[in-house]
Amino acid sequence: MNNPSVRPAQPSDARAIAEVQIAAWRAAYAGLLPDRLLDHLSVESSEQRWRQRLEDGSSRVLLYECTGRMAGFVDFGPSRDDDADPGRVGEIYALYLDPADWRKGYGSALLNQALQALRAQRFSDVTLWVLRNNQRGIKFYEAAGFRQDGTSKLERGAQGVTLREERYRLSIREG
């Protein structure tokens, strides 16, 4: 399979998703998050969480495949934020690529597929959360039209690390 394709994830894809997510975290967040947090990440634990999410259908995950392997994924669905109408506001929960596949257009392809699916589900806006100092991620989402909406939060991560995140929003209304 040398032709790139996007397809829905299956529970059997959980390990590949976990491997990509952890590789992306370690590359993208080096210097932004403490080494102890990045070193503590476990493919096995992540795989279990992804398998459960894919089995229970709690979100929708699309995979980008190319040259016979998974290069990245996007996870999305209704907004989980308390101040959002989950019938009107969708959310990109996660979008990660294998670091070897950065800057090849795969992330944009995945994001566009997710936005198309959310628009088809009649969402009018889409939000996502970005680590405050993640300039690579911020530039990517801003290039796609997302803008900071003034909302921020502190998330308690593994190893007692506090993650400072900013919310970005995009209107996907038709017309």
HUNOR-V5271 format. One line per field, one symbol per residue. ss: DSSP state (~ for helix, > for strand, _ for the rest). phi: phi as a letter, one per 20 degrees, with the letter a starting at -180 (. if undefined). psi: psi as a letter, one per 20 degrees, with the letter a starting at -180 (. if undefined). A space follows every 50 residues. Layout:
ss->???
phi->???
psi->???
//
This chain:
ss->____>>>>__~~~~~~~~~~~~~~~~~~_>__>_~~~~~~__~~~~~~~~ ~~~~~~___>>>>>>>__>>>>>>>>>>__________>>>>>>>>>_~~ ~____~~~~~~~~~~~~~~~____>>>>>>>___~~~~~~~~~___>>>> >>>>>>_~~~_>>>>>>>>>>____
phi->.effbdbffdgfegffffffffffgfffdfnecfgffffffcgfffgfff gffffemfbdcddddblmbeeabccbrfgdffedefeddebefabccggf dfmdnfffffffffffffffemfdccdbdcggeefffffffffeofcfdn ecbddeefmmeedecdedccecffn
psi->nipqqpqqqrhiigghggggggggghghjpihqqhhghhippgggggggg ggghhikirppqqoqqljrphrqpprbqqjphjqoiihprpohqoqqphi jqkjihghggghgghgghghjkqhqprrpppgjmhggggghhhiiqqpji prrpqoaqkjpppoqqpqqppkqq.
//
